[in-house]
Amino acid sequence: MKRFLPILCGLALLGATAPAPSASSSAAPSSAPTRIVDKAAAARLRANKGVTLQWLDWNTRGSARVTVAHGVWTLRAAQAQAGGPGRLFLEGRVIEVGRDYFLFDGTVRITDTPDVGRQCEKHDTWRFAVTQNRRYWRIRTFEWCDQLTDYVDIYF
C-alpha cells in the first residue's frame, strides 16, 4: 500500500485541480470595440506609412493596412524580401491606441530571414510603442522566437 499511496495522492490532486483557463478567456472578446485613448495617434495608425523588419529591408517598406468595422480595428501588414525568400506577416485586432503606443492582439510570422529555414510564428497581445521621438511604433517584445532580436516597425 505504501508503494501506491503517492500514485493515489497524485491522481486525487489531478482530479481536484481546476482546468486551466483557455487563452481566449483572458483576451478581450473579438467584438469589443477598439479603445481609442488618443485620437491623433489613432489617425496616425490608420494613415500609417508601412512596415519593416530589419532583416528584410529598412528602406523598402511593406504595406500595413488598418480597417475598421463596427468599432473594431484590424491590422494586416506584410513585407517581402526583394529577390529573396524572407517574409514578415502580421494579422489581428488593435485592442487599444494611446498617445505613444498601441496594443495588437494577433499573429506575427517571420519566415526565411535572416536565414533560410527560420520559422517564427506566435499569436499574442503585442505592445508597439514610440520611443526616443522616433517616427514609428516598434514592437516591444524583441526576442520572442529564437534569441534573435527582431525589430518590427510600423511607420507614421
N, C-alpha and C positions, 0 to 999 in steps of 0.2 A: 504493500500500500504506500509506503514512503516513496517508492520509486515513481508512482503515478500521481502523487499529490501535486508536484509542480506543474504537471501537464494539465490536471484538472483545474488548478487555480488559474493557469493561463487561459484555458478555454472559458472559464467563468468571467474573467476580465474582458475577453474579446466580446462576449455576449453583452456585457454591461456597458460597453463604451458606445457613445452616440456616434452615428455616422458622420463622417467629415462633411462639412458644408461644401456644396458644389461651388466652382469658380464663379458661376453666374449669380449665386445668391448674394455675393458681396458687391457685385458690379451694379451700376445704375441700369434700370430697365432700358431696353433699346428704344422705347417710345418716349422716354423722358426728354424734354427739350434741352438743347444745349444751353448752359448757363453763361450768359454774357455779362461779365463784370466790367469790362471796358469796351465801349462801342468803337472807339478809334482803333484799338488793337484788333477787334473783330473785323473791321473794314479792311485793315492791312492783310489779315489772314485770307479773307475772301479774294482780295486782289493780289495775292502773292505772285512772286516772280520766279517760281520754280524751286527745284530741289537738287541737292548734290550729296554724293558720298565721296569722300576724299580719294578712295581707291579708284574711282571711275574717272572723274574729271572735275576740277574746281571751276573751270571756265565755261564749260558747256553744260548748262543746267538741263535737268529733266523737267517734266511737267508735274505740277501739283494742282489738283482741282478740288475746290470746296463746293459742295452743293448743299442746298437747304430744302428740306421738305417737312412741313408740319412742325417747324421749330427745331428739328433735329439736323445738325450739321454733320456731313460726312466728308472725309478726306481720302482721296485716292491719288497717289504720287508714284512716279516711276522714272528711273534714269537707266540708260543703257550705255555700256562702254563702246565708244566709237571703234569699230573694227575689231572688237573682241567679245568674249562671251559674258563679261561681268554685267550684273544686273542688280538694281535696287527696286524694291516694291513696297509700298505702304497702302493699307486699306483699312478703314474703320470709321468710328464715330469720334467727333470732337465733343468732349464732355463739358469743357469749360474754357473760356477765353478771358484772361486777365491782362493787366497792363503790360507785363513783360513775359508772359508765359501762356501756354495752352496745354490742356490735358487731352490726350488722344488714346482712346480705347480701341486697339486694333492690332493688326499683324504687321510686323516688319520682317521683310525677307531680303537677304543678301546672298547672291549666288555667284560662284566662279570669280570672286575677286577678294583680296588681291591675288589669290592663287586659284587656278582652275581646280575645281573639285570642292572648294569651300562651299558649304551649305549651311546657312544660318536662317532660322525662322522661329519667331516667337510671337505669341499673342499675349498682350499685357496692357496695362494702363501706363502709358509713357508720358513723361513730362518734357516738353520742349520749352526752352527759355532763352531770352535775350540776355547776354552778359557783356559787360565792358563796352556798352554802347554800339554793339555790332548791328548790322543791318539784316540779321537773320535770327531765327529761332534755332537752337541746336538741341538735339535730343540729349537728355542729361544722364542717361544710362549708357555708358561708353563701352564697357567690356562685358556685354551680355551674352556673348556667344562662345568664343574660344580664346579668351585672353587677349585678343586684338582690340585696339581702340578704334571704334567706328564713329566717325563724325557725320551724322546725318543732319543736314541743314536745310531749312525752308526759308527762302529769302522774301523780303518785303521792300 
